[in-house]
Amino acid sequence: SLFRQQEENKRNQYQSELEFMSKALKSREKSIERFSVDWQLAQDEIVCIRAEVECAKEIGQHEVLSTRKEFDDKLNFLSKKFEKEKSSLQTEWINFQRKAA
């Protein structure tokens, strides 16, 4: 009877330890699940941020190209205007020199 009582106590102790370990494992499992969800949300956020960065880069490149084209167009226009004015002044100067001679 003492032997049975000792066996019963051991079995109860093992059962308690198993229950404790089971609860600990379930708690860890829930922590891992929460971590997995958080991880997936972070991955989704990274994908969104990368997409936004790509979009911003494309917009920025478009704006730079557009600004560059405007600058080139203005520079071209002003260069032509300058050449016209220069040519006109040269003609006037030549005419002035002819009249003065």
For each residue, the residues with C-beta under 8 A, 3 or more apart:
1: 4 5
2: 5 6
3: 6 7
4: 1 7 8
5: 1 2 8 9
6: 2 3 9 10
7: 3 4 10 11
8: 4 5 11 12
9: 5 6 12 13
10: 6 7 13 14
11: 7 8 14 15
12: 8 9 15 16
13: 9 10 16 17
14: 10 11 17 18
15: 11 12 18 19
16: 12 13 19 20
17: 13 14 20 21
18: 14 15 21 22
19: 15 16 22 23
20: 16 17 23 24
21: 17 18 24 25
22: 18 19 25 26
23: 19 20 26 27
24: 20 21 27 28
25: 21 22 28 29
26: 22 23 29 30
27: 23 24 30 31
28: 24 25 31 32
29: 25 26 32 33
30: 26 27 33 34
31: 27 28 34 35
32: 28 29 35 36
33: 29 30 36 37
34: 30 31 37 38
35: 31 32 38 39
36: 32 33 39 40
37: 33 34 40 41
38: 34 35 41 42
39: 35 36 42 43
40: 36 37 43 44
41: 37 38 44 45
42: 38 39 45 46
43: 39 40 46 47
44: 40 41 47 48
45: 41 42 48 49
46: 42 43 49 50
47: 43 44 50 51
48: 44 45 51 52
49: 45 46 52 53
50: 46 47 53 54
51: 47 48 54 55
52: 48 49 55 56
53: 49 50 56 57
54: 50 51 57 58
55: 51 52 58 59
56: 52 53 59 60
57: 53 54 60 61
58: 54 55 61 62
59: 55 56 62 63
60: 56 57 63 64
61: 57 58 64 65
62: 58 59 65 66
63: 59 60 66 67
64: 60 61 67 68
65: 61 62 68 69
66: 62 63 69 70
67: 63 64 70 71
68: 64 65 71 72
69: 65 66 72 73
70: 66 67 73 74
71: 67 68 74 75
72: 68 69 75 76
73: 69 70 76 77
74: 70 71 77 78
75: 71 72 78 79
76: 72 73 79 80
77: 73 74 80 81
78: 74 75 81 82
79: 75 76 82 83
80: 76 77 83 84
81: 77 78 84 85
82: 78 79 85 86
83: 79 80 86 87
84: 80 81 87 88
85: 81 82 88 89
86: 82 83 89 90
87: 83 84 90 91
88: 84 85 91 92
89: 85 86 92 93
90: 86 87 93 94
91: 87 88 94 95
92: 88 89 95 96
93: 89 90 96 97
94: 90 91 97 98
95: 91 92 98 99
96: 92 93 99 100
97: 93 94 100 101
98: 94 95 101
99: 95 96
100: 96 97
101: 97 98
